Amino acid sequence: MVRGTRPNELTLDIARHGLEIMLAAEETSLTGQAVELKTSFTPAKFDKAVRDGALIHG
């Protein structure tokens, strides 16, 4: 669970890229061939001043 008032810095582009990686890993394991990734994303810029209190797992 994420708590706080900061806006979410993770985007759909990051999620799409992660999904592409997982699907490519599956295809690679089945075919033995490398799979070129086609998606990209701009990395999130996290506020370095915010530390351990930002994410609370519960």
N, CA, C and O atoms as a Maestro MAE file, in Angstrom:
{
 s_m_m2io_version
 :::
 2.0.0
}

f_m_ct {
 s_m_title
 :::
 protein
 m_atom[232] {
  # First column is atom index #
  i_m_mmod_type
  r_m_x_coord
  r_m_y_coord
  r_m_z_coord
  i_m_residue_number
  s_m_chain_name
  s_m_pdb_residue_name
  s_m_pdb_atom_name
  i_m_atomic_number
  :::
  1 25 0.845 -1.165 0.000 1 A "MET " " N  " 7
  2 3 0.000 0.000 0.000 1 A "MET " " CA " 6
  3 2 0.898 1.238 0.000 1 A "MET " " C  " 6
  4 15 1.867 1.308 0.756 1 A "MET " " O  " 8
  5 25 0.576 2.199 -0.840 2 A "VAL " " N  " 7
  6 3 1.327 3.447 -0.901 2 A "VAL " " CA " 6
  7 2 0.483 4.514 -0.226 2 A "VAL " " C  " 6
  8 15 -0.695 4.684 -0.539 2 A "VAL " " O  " 8
  9 25 1.098 5.225 0.697 3 A "ARG " " N  " 7
  10 3 0.384 6.285 1.409 3 A "ARG " " CA " 6
  11 2 1.097 7.601 1.202 3 A "ARG " " C  " 6
  12 15 2.305 7.638 0.969 3 A "ARG " " O  " 8
  13 25 0.354 8.664 1.286 4 A "GLY " " N  " 7
  14 3 0.945 9.979 1.161 4 A "GLY " " CA " 6
  15 2 0.157 10.840 0.199 4 A "GLY " " C  " 6
  16 15 -0.847 10.407 -0.365 4 A "GLY " " O  " 8
  17 25 0.615 12.051 0.020 5 A "THR " " N  " 7
  18 3 -0.094 12.992 -0.840 5 A "THR " " CA " 6
  19 2 0.636 13.244 -2.151 5 A "THR " " C  " 6
  20 15 0.144 13.984 -3.002 5 A "THR " " O  " 8
  21 25 1.801 12.639 -2.321 6 A "ARG " " N  " 7
  22 3 2.554 12.831 -3.561 6 A "ARG " " CA " 6
  23 2 1.845 12.145 -4.715 6 A "ARG " " C  " 6
  24 15 1.281 11.066 -4.533 6 A "ARG " " O  " 8
  25 25 1.861 12.746 -5.902 7 A "PRO " " N  " 7
  26 3 1.274 12.074 -7.069 7 A "PRO " " CA " 6
  27 2 2.096 10.847 -7.455 7 A "PRO " " C  " 6
  28 15 3.300 10.781 -7.203 7 A "PRO " " O  " 8
  29 25 1.431 9.895 -8.061 8 A "ASN " " N  " 7
  30 3 2.096 8.674 -8.509 8 A "ASN " " CA " 6
  31 2 3.059 9.023 -9.638 8 A "ASN " " C  " 6
  32 15 2.657 9.648 -10.620 8 A "ASN " " O  " 8
  33 25 4.316 8.630 -9.511 9 A "GLU " " N  " 7
  34 3 5.322 8.938 -10.530 9 A "GLU " " CA " 6
  35 2 5.550 7.770 -11.498 9 A "GLU " " C  " 6
  36 15 6.327 7.887 -12.446 9 A "GLU " " O  " 8
  37 25 4.881 6.668 -11.258 10 A "LEU " " N  " 7
  38 3 4.987 5.531 -12.165 10 A "LEU " " CA " 6
  39 2 3.916 5.684 -13.239 10 A "LEU " " C  " 6
  40 15 2.779 6.059 -12.949 10 A "LEU " " O  " 8
  41 25 4.289 5.392 -14.478 11 A "THR " " N  " 7
  42 3 3.393 5.660 -15.598 11 A "THR " " CA " 6
  43 2 2.971 4.380 -16.310 11 A "THR " " C  " 6
  44 15 3.527 3.306 -16.081 11 A "THR " " O  " 8
  45 25 1.982 4.523 -17.174 12 A "LEU " " N  " 7
  46 3 1.557 3.389 -17.994 12 A "LEU " " CA " 6
  47 2 2.668 2.954 -18.946 12 A "LEU " " C  " 6
  48 15 2.772 1.774 -19.280 12 A "LEU " " O  " 8
  49 25 3.496 3.899 -19.382 13 A "ASP " " N  " 7
  50 3 4.620 3.543 -20.257 13 A "ASP " " CA " 6
  51 2 5.585 2.596 -19.549 13 A "ASP " " C  " 6
  52 15 6.098 1.661 -20.162 13 A "ASP " " O  " 8
  53 25 5.834 2.832 -18.267 14 A "ILE " " N  " 7
  54 3 6.707 1.951 -17.497 14 A "ILE " " CA " 6
  55 2 6.065 0.575 -17.353 14 A "ILE " " C  " 6
  56 15 6.741 -0.445 -17.492 14 A "ILE " " O  " 8
  57 25 4.766 0.545 -17.077 15 A "ALA " " N  " 7
  58 3 4.052 -0.731 -16.941 15 A "ALA " " CA " 6
  59 2 4.062 -1.501 -18.262 15 A "ALA " " C  " 6
  60 15 4.275 -2.714 -18.277 15 A "ALA " " O  " 8
  61 25 3.830 -0.789 -19.371 16 A "ARG " " N  " 7
  62 3 3.830 -1.433 -20.691 16 A "ARG " " CA " 6
  63 2 5.201 -2.023 -21.000 16 A "ARG " " C  " 6
  64 15 5.296 -3.126 -21.538 16 A "ARG " " O  " 8
  65 25 6.257 -1.297 -20.663 17 A "HIS " " N  " 7
  66 3 7.618 -1.772 -20.897 17 A "HIS " " CA " 6
  67 2 7.897 -3.023 -20.055 17 A "HIS " " C  " 6
  68 15 8.499 -3.983 -20.537 17 A "HIS " " O  " 8
  69 25 7.454 -3.001 -18.798 18 A "GLY " " N  " 7
  70 3 7.633 -4.171 -17.938 18 A "GLY " " CA " 6
  71 2 6.908 -5.388 -18.488 18 A "GLY " " C  " 6
  72 15 7.443 -6.497 -18.465 18 A "GLY " " O  " 8
  73 25 5.691 -5.185 -18.982 19 A "LEU " " N  " 7
  74 3 4.937 -6.286 -19.579 19 A "LEU " " CA " 6
  75 2 5.649 -6.814 -20.820 19 A "LEU " " C  " 6
  76 15 5.723 -8.025 -21.026 19 A "LEU " " O  " 8
  77 25 6.173 -5.911 -21.647 20 A "GLU " " N  " 7
  78 3 6.895 -6.348 -22.838 20 A "GLU " " CA " 6
  79 2 8.105 -7.201 -22.455 20 A "GLU " " C  " 6
  80 15 8.394 -8.200 -23.113 20 A "GLU " " O  " 8
  81 25 8.804 -6.812 -21.402 21 A "ILE " " N  " 7
  82 3 9.966 -7.585 -20.934 21 A "ILE " " CA " 6
  83 2 9.536 -8.983 -20.520 21 A "ILE " " C  " 6
  84 15 10.185 -9.966 -20.877 21 A "ILE " " O  " 8
  85 25 8.440 -9.077 -19.765 22 A "MET " " N  " 7
  86 3 7.969 -10.399 -19.321 22 A "MET " " CA " 6
  87 2 7.552 -11.275 -20.500 22 A "MET " " C  " 6
  88 15 7.867 -12.465 -20.528 22 A "MET " " O  " 8
  89 25 6.850 -10.698 -21.469 23 A "LEU " " N  " 7
  90 3 6.421 -11.472 -22.639 23 A "LEU " " CA " 6
  91 2 7.615 -11.875 -23.503 23 A "LEU " " C  " 6
  92 15 7.642 -12.973 -24.059 23 A "LEU " " O  " 8
  93 25 8.595 -10.988 -23.613 24 A "ALA " " N  " 7
  94 3 9.800 -11.308 -24.384 24 A "ALA " " CA " 6
  95 2 10.589 -12.422 -23.708 24 A "ALA " " C  " 6
  96 15 11.153 -13.282 -24.385 24 A "ALA " " O  " 8
  97 25 10.633 -12.414 -22.382 25 A "ALA " " N  " 7
  98 3 11.328 -13.482 -21.661 25 A "ALA " " CA " 6
  99 2 10.664 -14.825 -21.925 25 A "ALA " " C  " 6
  100 15 11.342 -15.837 -22.108 25 A "ALA " " O  " 8
  101 25 9.341 -14.830 -21.945 26 A "GLU " " N  " 7
  102 3 8.625 -16.074 -22.245 26 A "GLU " " CA " 6
  103 2 8.920 -16.537 -23.669 26 A "GLU " " C  " 6
  104 15 9.207 -17.714 -23.888 26 A "GLU " " O  " 8
  105 25 8.854 -15.629 -24.633 27 A "GLU " " N  " 7
  106 3 9.122 -15.990 -26.029 27 A "GLU " " CA " 6
  107 2 10.549 -16.497 -26.198 27 A "GLU " " C  " 6
  108 15 10.787 -17.470 -26.913 27 A "GLU " " O  " 8
  109 25 11.490 -15.838 -25.544 28 A "THR " " N  " 7
  110 3 12.886 -16.253 -25.621 28 A "THR " " CA " 6
  111 2 13.068 -17.661 -25.059 28 A "THR " " C  " 6
  112 15 13.809 -18.471 -25.617 28 A "THR " " O  " 8
  113 25 12.387 -17.941 -23.955 29 A "SER " " N  " 7
  114 3 12.526 -19.278 -23.360 29 A "SER " " CA " 6
  115 2 11.937 -20.364 -24.250 29 A "SER " " C  " 6
  116 15 12.399 -21.504 -24.225 29 A "SER " " O  " 8
  117 25 10.925 -20.021 -25.032 30 A "LEU " " N  " 7
  118 3 10.294 -21.004 -25.920 30 A "LEU " " CA " 6
  119 2 11.060 -21.198 -27.224 30 A "LEU " " C  " 6
  120 15 11.116 -22.309 -27.753 30 A "LEU " " O  " 8
  121 25 11.648 -20.122 -27.744 31 A "THR " " N  " 7
  122 3 12.287 -20.189 -29.054 31 A "THR " " CA " 6
  123 2 13.810 -20.269 -28.998 31 A "THR " " C  " 6
  124 15 14.450 -20.723 -29.947 31 A "THR " " O  " 8
  125 25 14.389 -19.824 -27.878 32 A "GLY " " N  " 7
  126 3 15.844 -19.779 -27.772 32 A "GLY " " CA " 6
  127 2 16.459 -18.611 -28.535 32 A "GLY " " C  " 6
  128 15 17.681 -18.518 -28.649 32 A "GLY " " O  " 8
  129 25 15.624 -17.723 -29.055 33 A "GLN " " N  " 7
  130 3 16.084 -16.573 -29.828 33 A "GLN " " CA " 6
  131 2 15.877 -15.290 -29.035 33 A "GLN " " C  " 6
  132 15 14.913 -15.160 -28.281 33 A "GLN " " O  " 8
  133 25 16.793 -14.349 -29.215 34 A "ALA " " N  " 7
  134 3 16.654 -13.045 -28.572 34 A "ALA " " CA " 6
  135 2 15.447 -12.308 -29.151 34 A "ALA " " C  " 6
  136 15 15.140 -12.440 -30.335 34 A "ALA " " O  " 8
  137 25 14.780 -11.545 -28.321 35 A "VAL " " N  " 7
  138 3 13.630 -10.752 -28.754 35 A "VAL " " CA " 6
  139 2 13.967 -9.285 -28.533 35 A "VAL " " C  " 6
  140 15 14.323 -8.881 -27.426 35 A "VAL " " O  " 8
  141 25 13.854 -8.495 -29.587 36 A "GLU " " N  " 7
  142 3 14.149 -7.066 -29.479 36 A "GLU " " CA " 6
  143 2 12.961 -6.342 -28.849 36 A "GLU " " C  " 6
  144 15 11.817 -6.527 -29.264 36 A "GLU " " O  " 8
  145 25 13.246 -5.521 -27.847 37 A "LEU " " N  " 7
  146 3 12.194 -4.739 -27.202 37 A "LEU " " CA " 6
  147 2 11.878 -3.519 -28.056 37 A "LEU " " C  " 6
  148 15 12.773 -2.926 -28.659 37 A "LEU " " O  " 8
  149 25 10.599 -3.146 -28.104 38 A "LYS " " N  " 7
  150 3 10.175 -2.028 -28.935 38 A "LYS " " CA " 6
  151 2 9.685 -0.840 -28.119 38 A "LYS " " C  " 6
  152 15 9.609 0.274 -28.638 38 A "LYS " " O  " 8
  153 25 9.354 -1.060 -26.858 39 A "THR " " N  " 7
  154 3 8.853 0.032 -26.035 39 A "THR " " CA " 6
  155 2 9.989 0.732 -25.315 39 A "THR " " C  " 6
  156 15 11.087 0.192 -25.179 39 A "THR " " O  " 8
  157 25 9.711 1.936 -24.861 40 A "SER " " N  " 7
  158 3 10.657 2.685 -24.049 40 A "SER " " CA " 6
  159 2 9.848 3.591 -23.125 40 A "SER " " C  " 6
  160 15 8.626 3.684 -23.247 40 A "SER " " O  " 8
  161 25 10.528 4.246 -22.215 41 A "PHE " " N  " 7
  162 3 9.844 5.155 -21.308 41 A "PHE " " CA " 6
  163 2 10.838 6.154 -20.750 41 A "PHE " " C  " 6
  164 15 12.050 5.943 -20.797 41 A "PHE " " O  " 8
  165 25 10.312 7.233 -20.227 42 A "THR " " N  " 7
  166 3 11.133 8.210 -19.535 42 A "THR " " CA " 6
  167 2 11.150 7.822 -18.064 42 A "THR " " C  " 6
  168 15 10.090 7.732 -17.445 42 A "THR " " O  " 8
  169 25 12.327 7.589 -17.488 43 A "PRO " " N  " 7
  170 3 12.381 7.182 -16.077 43 A "PRO " " CA " 6
  171 2 11.725 8.207 -15.165 43 A "PRO " " C  " 6
  172 15 11.824 9.414 -15.389 43 A "PRO " " O  " 8
  173 25 11.050 7.706 -14.128 44 A "ALA " " N  " 7
  174 3 10.426 8.587 -13.137 44 A "ALA " " CA " 6
  175 2 11.502 9.349 -12.382 44 A "ALA " " C  " 6
  176 15 12.585 8.823 -12.124 44 A "ALA " " O  " 8
  177 25 11.200 10.575 -12.036 45 A "LYS " " N  " 7
  178 3 12.128 11.400 -11.266 45 A "LYS " " CA " 6
  179 2 11.620 11.448 -9.831 45 A "LYS " " C  " 6
  180 15 10.703 12.204 -9.511 45 A "LYS " " O  " 8
  181 25 12.223 10.634 -8.971 46 A "PHE " " N  " 7
  182 3 11.791 10.565 -7.591 46 A "PHE " " CA " 6
  183 2 12.445 11.668 -6.778 46 A "PHE " " C  " 6
  184 15 13.600 12.028 -7.004 46 A "PHE " " O  " 8
  185 25 11.694 12.195 -5.835 47 A "ASP " " N  " 7
  186 3 12.194 13.229 -4.939 47 A "ASP " " CA " 6
  187 2 13.141 12.572 -3.941 47 A "ASP " " C  " 6
  188 15 12.704 11.798 -3.089 47 A "ASP " " O  " 8
  189 25 14.422 12.874 -4.039 48 A "LYS " " N  " 7
  190 3 15.413 12.248 -3.169 48 A "LYS " " CA " 6
  191 2 15.246 12.650 -1.706 48 A "LYS " " C  " 6
  192 15 15.777 11.983 -0.819 48 A "LYS " " O  " 8
  193 25 14.512 13.736 -1.445 49 A "ALA " " N  " 7
  194 3 14.290 14.165 -0.068 49 A "ALA " " CA " 6
  195 2 13.305 13.250 0.645 49 A "ALA " " C  " 6
  196 15 13.292 13.180 1.874 49 A "ALA " " O  " 8
  197 25 12.475 12.547 -0.132 50 A "VAL " " N  " 7
  198 3 11.496 11.635 0.457 50 A "VAL " " CA " 6
  199 2 12.166 10.283 0.640 50 A "VAL " " C  " 6
  200 15 12.689 9.720 -0.322 50 A "VAL " " O  " 8
  201 25 12.161 9.766 1.826 51 A "ARG " " N  " 7
  202 3 12.851 8.505 2.101 51 A "ARG " " CA " 6
  203 2 11.892 7.416 2.562 51 A "ARG " " C  " 6
  204 15 10.816 7.264 1.983 51 A "ARG " " O  " 8
  205 25 12.250 6.672 3.569 52 A "ASP " " N  " 7
  206 3 11.570 5.463 3.997 52 A "ASP " " CA " 6
  207 2 10.080 5.642 4.281 52 A "ASP " " C  " 6
  208 15 9.319 4.695 4.081 52 A "ASP " " O  " 8
  209 25 9.638 6.781 4.727 53 A "GLY " " N  " 7
  210 3 8.226 6.966 5.082 53 A "GLY " " CA " 6
  211 2 7.307 7.018 3.898 53 A "GLY " " C  " 6
  212 15 6.091 6.951 4.077 53 A "GLY " " O  " 8
  213 25 7.829 7.135 2.684 54 A "ALA " " N  " 7
  214 3 6.983 7.298 1.498 54 A "ALA " " CA " 6
  215 2 6.243 6.019 1.139 54 A "ALA " " C  " 6
  216 15 5.082 6.074 0.732 54 A "ALA " " O  " 8
  217 25 6.883 4.885 1.282 55 A "LEU " " N  " 7
  218 3 6.247 3.615 0.946 55 A "LEU " " CA " 6
  219 2 6.056 2.794 2.215 55 A "LEU " " C  " 6
  220 15 7.011 2.496 2.932 55 A "LEU " " O  " 8
  221 25 4.836 2.445 2.468 56 A "ILE " " N  " 7
  222 3 4.533 1.625 3.645 56 A "ILE " " CA " 6
  223 2 3.869 0.354 3.147 56 A "ILE " " C  " 6
  224 15 2.803 0.404 2.533 56 A "ILE " " O  " 8
  225 25 4.486 -0.764 3.406 57 A "HIS " " N  " 7
  226 3 3.930 -2.045 2.989 57 A "HIS " " CA " 6
  227 2 3.071 -2.566 4.120 57 A "HIS " " C  " 6
  228 15 3.511 -2.640 5.267 57 A "HIS " " O  " 8
  229 25 1.847 -2.924 3.791 58 A "GLY " " N  " 7
  230 3 0.986 -3.397 4.872 58 A "GLY " " CA " 6
  231 2 -0.056 -4.346 4.407 58 A "GLY " " C  " 6
  232 15 -0.855 -4.827 5.210 58 A "GLY " " O  " 8
  :::
 }
 m_bond[231] {
  # First column is bond index #
  i_m_from
  i_m_to
  i_m_order
  :::
  1 1 2 1
  2 2 3 1
  3 3 4 2
  4 3 5 1
  5 5 6 1
  6 6 7 1
  7 7 8 2
  8 7 9 1
  9 9 10 1
  10 10 11 1
  11 11 12 2
  12 11 13 1
  13 13 14 1
  14 14 15 1
  15 15 16 2
  16 15 17 1
  17 17 18 1
  18 18 19 1
  19 19 20 2
  20 19 21 1
  21 21 22 1
  22 22 23 1
  23 23 24 2
  24 23 25 1
  25 25 26 1
  26 26 27 1
  27 27 28 2
  28 27 29 1
  29 29 30 1
  30 30 31 1
  31 31 32 2
  32 31 33 1
  33 33 34 1
  34 34 35 1
  35 35 36 2
  36 35 37 1
  37 37 38 1
  38 38 39 1
  39 39 40 2
  40 39 41 1
  41 41 42 1
  42 42 43 1
  43 43 44 2
  44 43 45 1
  45 45 46 1
  46 46 47 1
  47 47 48 2
  48 47 49 1
  49 49 50 1
  50 50 51 1
  51 51 52 2
  52 51 53 1
  53 53 54 1
  54 54 55 1
  55 55 56 2
  56 55 57 1
  57 57 58 1
  58 58 59 1
  59 59 60 2
  60 59 61 1
  61 61 62 1
  62 62 63 1
  63 63 64 2
  64 63 65 1
  65 65 66 1
  66 66 67 1
  67 67 68 2
  68 67 69 1
  69 69 70 1
  70 70 71 1
  71 71 72 2
  72 71 73 1
  73 73 74 1
  74 74 75 1
  75 75 76 2
  76 75 77 1
  77 77 78 1
  78 78 79 1
  79 79 80 2
  80 79 81 1
  81 81 82 1
  82 82 83 1
  83 83 84 2
  84 83 85 1
  85 85 86 1
  86 86 87 1
  87 87 88 2
  88 87 89 1
  89 89 90 1
  90 90 91 1
  91 91 92 2
  92 91 93 1
  93 93 94 1
  94 94 95 1
  95 95 96 2
  96 95 97 1
  97 97 98 1
  98 98 99 1
  99 99 100 2
  100 99 101 1
  101 101 102 1
  102 102 103 1
  103 103 104 2
  104 103 105 1
  105 105 106 1
  106 106 107 1
  107 107 108 2
  108 107 109 1
  109 109 110 1
  110 110 111 1
  111 111 112 2
  112 111 113 1
  113 113 114 1
  114 114 115 1
  115 115 116 2
  116 115 117 1
  117 117 118 1
  118 118 119 1
  119 119 120 2
  120 119 121 1
  121 121 122 1
  122 122 123 1
  123 123 124 2
  124 123 125 1
  125 125 126 1
  126 126 127 1
  127 127 128 2
  128 127 129 1
  129 129 130 1
  130 130 131 1
  131 131 132 2
  132 131 133 1
  133 133 134 1
  134 134 135 1
  135 135 136 2
  136 135 137 1
  137 137 138 1
  138 138 139 1
  139 139 140 2
  140 139 141 1
  141 141 142 1
  142 142 143 1
  143 143 144 2
  144 143 145 1
  145 145 146 1
  146 146 147 1
  147 147 148 2
  148 147 149 1
  149 149 150 1
  150 150 151 1
  151 151 152 2
  152 151 153 1
  153 153 154 1
  154 154 155 1
  155 155 156 2
  156 155 157 1
  157 157 158 1
  158 158 159 1
  159 159 160 2
  160 159 161 1
  161 161 162 1
  162 162 163 1
  163 163 164 2
  164 163 165 1
  165 165 166 1
  166 166 167 1
  167 167 168 2
  168 167 169 1
  169 169 170 1
  170 170 171 1
  171 171 172 2
  172 171 173 1
  173 173 174 1
  174 174 175 1
  175 175 176 2
  176 175 177 1
  177 177 178 1
  178 178 179 1
  179 179 180 2
  180 179 181 1
  181 181 182 1
  182 182 183 1
  183 183 184 2
  184 183 185 1
  185 185 186 1
  186 186 187 1
  187 187 188 2
  188 187 189 1
  189 189 190 1
  190 190 191 1
  191 191 192 2
  192 191 193 1
  193 193 194 1
  194 194 195 1
  195 195 196 2
  196 195 197 1
  197 197 198 1
  198 198 199 1
  199 199 200 2
  200 199 201 1
  201 201 202 1
  202 202 203 1
  203 203 204 2
  204 203 205 1
  205 205 206 1
  206 206 207 1
  207 207 208 2
  208 207 209 1
  209 209 210 1
  210 210 211 1
  211 211 212 2
  212 211 213 1
  213 213 214 1
  214 214 215 1
  215 215 216 2
  216 215 217 1
  217 217 218 1
  218 218 219 1
  219 219 220 2
  220 219 221 1
  221 221 222 1
  222 222 223 1
  223 223 224 2
  224 223 225 1
  225 225 226 1
  226 226 227 1
  227 227 228 2
  228 227 229 1
  229 229 230 1
  230 230 231 1
  231 231 232 2
  :::
 }
}
